[in-house]
Amino acid sequence: MTAAEQLLALAAEYWEFRLREYPTVAHDVGDARYRRLLFRESIADHDRRAAEASGFLARLARVPLEAIEGRDRHSHRLLARELDSLVTHHRFASHLRPLMFPESPDVSIAFALQRTAIRDRADAEDYLARLATLPRYLEQRRERLLAGAAVGHRLPRVLLPRVCASVEAHLGAPDEHSAWHRPFALLPPDDERFAAARARLPRLIADELRPAYARWRDLLRGDYAAHCRDSIGLRDEPEGEAYYAFLARDYTTTADTPAEIHATGLAEVARIRAAMESVADRAGFAGDLAGLRRHLAEDPRFYAKTKEELRERLEVLAKRIERRIPEFFGRIPRMTYGIESIPEAQSAQLPAAYAQPNPPSRLSAGVFWVTGLPDRCPAQMHVPLTLHEAWPGHLMHIALLQEMDDLPAFRRYGMMGYTAYIEGWALYCEQLGHDFGLYEDPIAHYGQLEMEMWRAVRLVVDTGIHVLGWSRDAAIAYMTEHLTLPGPTIEAEVDRYIGMPAQALAYKVGELKIRGLRERAARTLGSRFDLRALHDALSEVGPVTLELLEEHVQAWIDGQQARAA
């Protein structure tokens, strides 16, 4: 067996491991073997996974990288990275750390259920079986939470009300509007194939799901509250500084240190601030950026009156953008998407918008979810948000990656492990609004800069909290100084950085890399530069680290030069 064949066999075995250990991944790709499970999340599950990953790493080390060529070399390096990341997360006891905002257990459940497609009676029965596993999942999370607290891993107290409010939102929703019922709500109400399952669902909700969620809420409000800490930075956790440095590398897929990332953030904030001041001059607020911000914050014309009006505005905008897509992209996915409003009860705990990619099984479309609270999404945010979350951002990009059937499955479906590439692309897409002609109005241009500033201040605030010891008030003040976002949005963002350390670093780091590669290609190729072809090159490599992305684009540039010679 050649080295390449050994690698592909090991990659296939690793993919089987992922399907077995993460049933939601199996659901998404249409693998029916684990369709009656949702999560394997006990302490023993995490211990087993780390041990198996160590075994995979040892076997991969015996496959010589130098004997492999082309895309397979990427696969070797990426497989090594993923396995090492899994092992290192376990060494730092990630599974015992209370990473519960914004991705608390109830949020993870709701996101998984939103991707459920029921097509026949068997699907409906399997769905009820999955719901019946949720009390055990919440019990496993309880065990992990308390085991972590026993060794010093504690939730920042400031996040506890948000975590509890999220659970309360599910408990307070009527059955017919609950996350548990949603897959049935999409079915014809008079279809007899689903009558038996529909009849059993209310009893399952009443007897098992609501009590399980209530026990989880009571734990958080009761015994666990005494284990929370008043500090907010990861540096106050066991091995906190080393763990944060690892997370920064893992999310950004670079070797940049937290200090270097903080410095990059400060430089970007200064650059974007200067651009904002120039736009304020064009908008009639010469020398008065604060005046422009007050105008945007206080003028009711910049806010939709209802969630329906907000959603409809974005639907119209999305169609305008889609019309221009073929001018800038040769590769366009076959999958579609829709736009829906986030339920109001959950909107307060969630960002202004987010993308729910279509599952690889292609059984349902992607969804561009928009806040149900219109004051969280002023008009100047509409263009960059749509470009970021829908097309050509997340929903288009991820659909394209899922169609790359020449990649090993762990790469084709594993894009969520490459946040800097995925989120960097979406942030880069916000700037494509200039190429699309969507930012000619100075207010619209300011909105793009505001969104870019949002990602730049993350580099400063996230590292400030977890490395430099910033308080929550200091972080909120810094963001308020540089952004027009409503106060509740800024507070929720700061709490997100507290609860999910380093994840927010990936956006700007990835965007800077992609933008830099575009500038390099344009500078090197001159009149031969083709933006459409570059965009295809950026997506055809598949989910990768920023280092591999740079290698791929440089090879593309070299190829373009050779063909022109």
WOWONOR-V714843 format. One record per backbone hydrogen bond with DSSP energy under -1.0 kcal/mol. NH is the residue of the N-H (numbers start at 1). CO is the residue of the C=O. E is the energy in kcal/mol with one decimal. If there is no record, write none. Layout:
nh:NH co:CO e:E
nh:NH co:CO e:E
This chain:
nh:6 co:2 e:-2.5
nh:7 co:3 e:-2.4
nh:8 co:4 e:-2.5
nh:9 co:5 e:-2.2
nh:10 co:6 e:-2.3
nh:11 co:7 e:-2.9
nh:12 co:8 e:-2.1
nh:13 co:9 e:-2.0
nh:14 co:10 e:-2.6
nh:15 co:11 e:-2.2
nh:16 co:12 e:-2.0
nh:17 co:13 e:-2.0
nh:18 co:14 e:-2.1
nh:19 co:15 e:-2.4
nh:20 co:16 e:-2.2
nh:21 co:17 e:-2.6
nh:22 co:18 e:-2.4
nh:25 co:22 e:-1.6
nh:26 co:22 e:-1.2
nh:27 co:23 e:-2.5
nh:28 co:24 e:-2.2
nh:29 co:25 e:-1.8
nh:30 co:27 e:-1.3
nh:31 co:26 e:-2.6
nh:35 co:32 e:-1.3
nh:37 co:34 e:-1.7
nh:46 co:42 e:-1.9
nh:47 co:43 e:-2.3
nh:48 co:44 e:-2.5
nh:49 co:45 e:-2.4
nh:50 co:46 e:-2.0
nh:51 co:47 e:-2.0
nh:52 co:48 e:-2.6
nh:53 co:49 e:-2.6
nh:54 co:50 e:-2.0
nh:55 co:51 e:-1.7
nh:56 co:52 e:-2.3
nh:57 co:53 e:-2.3
nh:58 co:54 e:-2.0
nh:59 co:55 e:-1.9
nh:60 co:56 e:-2.8
nh:61 co:57 e:-2.1
nh:62 co:59 e:-1.0
nh:63 co:60 e:-2.1
nh:67 co:64 e:-1.1
nh:68 co:65 e:-1.9
nh:72 co:69 e:-1.1
nh:73 co:70 e:-1.3
nh:75 co:71 e:-2.3
nh:76 co:72 e:-2.3
nh:77 co:73 e:-2.2
nh:78 co:74 e:-2.8
nh:79 co:75 e:-2.5
nh:80 co:76 e:-2.1
nh:81 co:77 e:-2.0
nh:82 co:78 e:-2.6
nh:83 co:79 e:-2.3
nh:84 co:80 e:-2.4
nh:85 co:81 e:-2.5
nh:86 co:82 e:-2.1
nh:87 co:83 e:-2.3
nh:88 co:84 e:-2.7
nh:89 co:85 e:-2.7
nh:90 co:86 e:-1.7
nh:91 co:87 e:-2.1
nh:92 co:88 e:-2.1
nh:93 co:90 e:-1.7
nh:94 co:89 e:-2.6
nh:96 co:93 e:-1.6
nh:97 co:94 e:-1.1
nh:99 co:97 e:-2.3
nh:100 co:98 e:-1.6
nh:104 co:102 e:-1.3
nh:108 co:104 e:-2.5
nh:109 co:105 e:-2.3
nh:110 co:106 e:-2.3
nh:111 co:107 e:-2.5
nh:112 co:108 e:-2.0
nh:113 co:109 e:-2.6
nh:114 co:110 e:-2.2
nh:116 co:113 e:-1.8
nh:124 co:120 e:-1.9
nh:125 co:121 e:-2.3
nh:126 co:122 e:-2.6
nh:127 co:123 e:-2.3
nh:128 co:124 e:-2.0
nh:129 co:125 e:-1.9
nh:130 co:126 e:-2.1
nh:131 co:127 e:-2.4
nh:132 co:128 e:-1.9
nh:133 co:130 e:-1.4
nh:134 co:131 e:-1.6
nh:137 co:133 e:-1.9
nh:138 co:134 e:-2.6
nh:139 co:135 e:-1.8
nh:140 co:136 e:-2.3
nh:141 co:137 e:-2.2
nh:142 co:138 e:-1.9
nh:143 co:139 e:-2.4
nh:144 co:140 e:-2.2
nh:145 co:141 e:-2.4
nh:146 co:142 e:-2.4
nh:147 co:143 e:-2.3
nh:148 co:144 e:-2.4
nh:149 co:145 e:-2.1
nh:150 co:146 e:-1.7
nh:151 co:148 e:-1.1
nh:152 co:149 e:-1.4
nh:153 co:148 e:-2.8
nh:157 co:229 e:-3.7
nh:159 co:156 e:-2.0
nh:160 co:157 e:-1.2
nh:163 co:159 e:-2.2
nh:164 co:160 e:-2.6
nh:165 co:161 e:-2.5
nh:166 co:162 e:-1.9
nh:167 co:163 e:-1.5
nh:168 co:164 e:-2.6
nh:169 co:165 e:-2.1
nh:170 co:166 e:-1.2
nh:171 co:167 e:-2.4
nh:172 co:168 e:-2.8
nh:177 co:174 e:-1.8
nh:178 co:175 e:-1.6
nh:182 co:178 e:-1.1
nh:184 co:181 e:-1.4
nh:185 co:181 e:-1.6
nh:187 co:184 e:-1.8
nh:191 co:188 e:-1.6
nh:194 co:191 e:-1.5
nh:195 co:192 e:-1.2
nh:198 co:194 e:-2.7
nh:199 co:195 e:-2.1
nh:200 co:196 e:-1.5
nh:201 co:197 e:-1.7
nh:204 co:200 e:-2.0
nh:205 co:201 e:-2.6
nh:206 co:202 e:-2.6
nh:207 co:203 e:-3.0
nh:208 co:204 e:-2.0
nh:209 co:204 e:-1.9
nh:210 co:205 e:-2.9
nh:212 co:208 e:-1.7
nh:213 co:209 e:-2.7
nh:214 co:210 e:-2.5
nh:215 co:211 e:-2.3
nh:216 co:212 e:-2.0
nh:217 co:213 e:-2.6
nh:218 co:214 e:-2.7
nh:219 co:215 e:-2.1
nh:220 co:216 e:-2.0
nh:221 co:217 e:-2.5
nh:222 co:218 e:-2.1
nh:224 co:219 e:-2.3
nh:227 co:224 e:-2.2
nh:228 co:225 e:-1.1
nh:229 co:155 e:-2.1
nh:236 co:233 e:-1.7
nh:237 co:234 e:-2.3
nh:240 co:237 e:-2.2
nh:243 co:239 e:-2.6
nh:244 co:240 e:-2.5
nh:245 co:241 e:-2.1
nh:246 co:242 e:-2.1
nh:247 co:243 e:-2.6
nh:248 co:244 e:-2.6
nh:249 co:245 e:-1.8
nh:250 co:246 e:-2.8
nh:251 co:247 e:-2.9
nh:252 co:248 e:-2.1
nh:253 co:249 e:-1.7
nh:261 co:257 e:-2.4
nh:262 co:258 e:-2.5
nh:263 co:259 e:-2.0
nh:264 co:260 e:-2.2
nh:265 co:261 e:-2.3
nh:266 co:262 e:-2.1
nh:267 co:263 e:-2.1
nh:268 co:264 e:-2.5
nh:269 co:265 e:-2.6
nh:270 co:266 e:-2.0
nh:271 co:267 e:-2.2
nh:272 co:268 e:-2.8
nh:273 co:269 e:-2.2
nh:274 co:270 e:-1.8
nh:275 co:271 e:-1.7
nh:276 co:272 e:-2.5
nh:277 co:273 e:-2.2
nh:278 co:274 e:-1.6
nh:279 co:275 e:-2.0
nh:280 co:276 e:-2.6
nh:281 co:277 e:-1.6
nh:282 co:278 e:-1.6
nh:283 co:279 e:-1.9
nh:284 co:281 e:-1.4
nh:285 co:280 e:-3.0
nh:288 co:285 e:-2.5
nh:292 co:288 e:-1.7
nh:293 co:289 e:-2.3
nh:294 co:290 e:-2.4
nh:295 co:291 e:-2.3
nh:296 co:292 e:-2.4
nh:297 co:293 e:-2.3
nh:298 co:294 e:-2.4
nh:299 co:295 e:-2.1
nh:302 co:299 e:-1.8
nh:303 co:300 e:-1.8
nh:310 co:306 e:-2.1
nh:311 co:307 e:-2.5
nh:312 co:308 e:-2.4
nh:313 co:309 e:-2.2
nh:314 co:310 e:-1.9
nh:315 co:311 e:-2.1
nh:316 co:312 e:-2.1
nh:317 co:313 e:-2.1
nh:318 co:314 e:-2.7
nh:319 co:315 e:-1.6
nh:320 co:316 e:-1.6
nh:321 co:317 e:-2.1
nh:322 co:318 e:-2.4
nh:323 co:319 e:-1.5
nh:324 co:321 e:-1.4
nh:327 co:324 e:-1.5
nh:328 co:325 e:-1.9
nh:329 co:325 e:-1.4
nh:338 co:366 e:-2.1
nh:340 co:368 e:-1.7
nh:342 co:370 e:-3.4
nh:346 co:343 e:-1.1
nh:347 co:343 e:-1.6
nh:349 co:346 e:-1.3
nh:350 co:347 e:-1.1
nh:354 co:369 e:-2.0
nh:356 co:367 e:-3.0
nh:361 co:28 e:-3.0
nh:362 co:359 e:-2.5
nh:366 co:336 e:-1.8
nh:367 co:356 e:-2.5
nh:368 co:338 e:-3.0
nh:369 co:354 e:-2.5
nh:370 co:340 e:-2.6
nh:371 co:352 e:-2.9
nh:376 co:373 e:-2.5
nh:377 co:374 e:-1.9
nh:379 co:302 e:-2.9
nh:381 co:378 e:-2.0
nh:382 co:379 e:-1.6
nh:385 co:381 e:-2.4
nh:386 co:382 e:-2.3
nh:387 co:383 e:-2.5
nh:388 co:384 e:-2.2
nh:389 co:385 e:-2.9
nh:390 co:386 e:-2.2
nh:394 co:388 e:-2.6
nh:395 co:389 e:-1.6
nh:396 co:390 e:-1.5
nh:397 co:393 e:-3.0
nh:398 co:394 e:-3.1
nh:399 co:395 e:-1.1
nh:400 co:396 e:-2.1
nh:401 co:397 e:-2.2
nh:402 co:398 e:-2.2
nh:404 co:401 e:-1.6
nh:405 co:403 e:-2.0
nh:407 co:404 e:-1.8
nh:411 co:408 e:-1.5
nh:412 co:408 e:-2.5
nh:413 co:409 e:-2.4
nh:417 co:414 e:-1.7
nh:418 co:415 e:-2.1
nh:420 co:251 e:-1.1
nh:422 co:418 e:-2.6
nh:423 co:419 e:-3.2
nh:424 co:420 e:-1.5
nh:425 co:421 e:-1.8
nh:426 co:422 e:-1.8
nh:427 co:423 e:-2.3
nh:428 co:424 e:-2.3
nh:429 co:425 e:-2.3
nh:430 co:426 e:-1.1
nh:433 co:430 e:-1.3
nh:434 co:431 e:-1.9
nh:436 co:432 e:-2.2
nh:438 co:433 e:-3.1
nh:445 co:441 e:-2.4
nh:446 co:442 e:-2.6
nh:447 co:443 e:-2.0
nh:448 co:444 e:-1.7
nh:449 co:445 e:-2.2
nh:450 co:446 e:-2.9
nh:451 co:447 e:-2.2
nh:452 co:448 e:-2.2
nh:453 co:449 e:-3.1
nh:454 co:450 e:-2.2
nh:455 co:451 e:-1.4
nh:456 co:452 e:-1.8
nh:457 co:453 e:-3.1
nh:461 co:457 e:-3.3
nh:462 co:458 e:-2.6
nh:464 co:460 e:-2.0
nh:465 co:461 e:-2.8
nh:466 co:462 e:-2.2
nh:467 co:463 e:-2.3
nh:468 co:463 e:-1.5
nh:470 co:464 e:-2.8
nh:475 co:471 e:-2.0
nh:476 co:472 e:-2.5
nh:477 co:473 e:-2.5
nh:478 co:474 e:-2.2
nh:479 co:475 e:-2.2
nh:480 co:476 e:-2.6
nh:481 co:477 e:-2.0
nh:482 co:478 e:-1.1
nh:483 co:479 e:-1.4
nh:490 co:486 e:-2.1
nh:491 co:487 e:-2.6
nh:492 co:488 e:-2.3
nh:493 co:489 e:-2.3
nh:494 co:490 e:-2.7
nh:495 co:491 e:-2.3
nh:496 co:492 e:-1.9
nh:497 co:493 e:-2.1
nh:498 co:494 e:-2.0
nh:499 co:495 e:-2.5
nh:500 co:496 e:-2.3
nh:503 co:500 e:-1.2
nh:505 co:502 e:-1.5
nh:506 co:503 e:-1.3
nh:509 co:505 e:-1.5
nh:510 co:506 e:-2.5
nh:511 co:507 e:-2.5
nh:512 co:508 e:-2.6
nh:513 co:509 e:-1.6
nh:514 co:510 e:-2.3
nh:515 co:511 e:-3.0
nh:516 co:512 e:-2.1
nh:517 co:513 e:-2.1
nh:518 co:514 e:-2.2
nh:519 co:515 e:-2.4
nh:520 co:516 e:-2.3
nh:521 co:517 e:-2.6
nh:522 co:518 e:-2.6
nh:523 co:519 e:-2.4
nh:524 co:520 e:-2.7
nh:525 co:521 e:-2.7
nh:526 co:522 e:-1.7
nh:528 co:525 e:-2.3
nh:529 co:526 e:-1.8
nh:534 co:530 e:-2.2
nh:535 co:531 e:-2.5
nh:536 co:532 e:-1.7
nh:537 co:533 e:-2.1
nh:538 co:534 e:-2.4
nh:539 co:535 e:-1.4
nh:540 co:536 e:-2.4
nh:542 co:539 e:-1.3
nh:549 co:545 e:-2.2
nh:550 co:546 e:-2.2
nh:551 co:547 e:-1.9
nh:552 co:548 e:-2.4
nh:553 co:549 e:-2.6
nh:554 co:550 e:-2.5
nh:555 co:551 e:-2.1
nh:556 co:552 e:-2.1
nh:557 co:553 e:-2.7
nh:558 co:554 e:-2.6
nh:559 co:555 e:-2.2
nh:560 co:556 e:-2.4
nh:561 co:557 e:-2.3
nh:562 co:558 e:-2.4
nh:563 co:559 e:-2.1
nh:564 co:560 e:-1.3
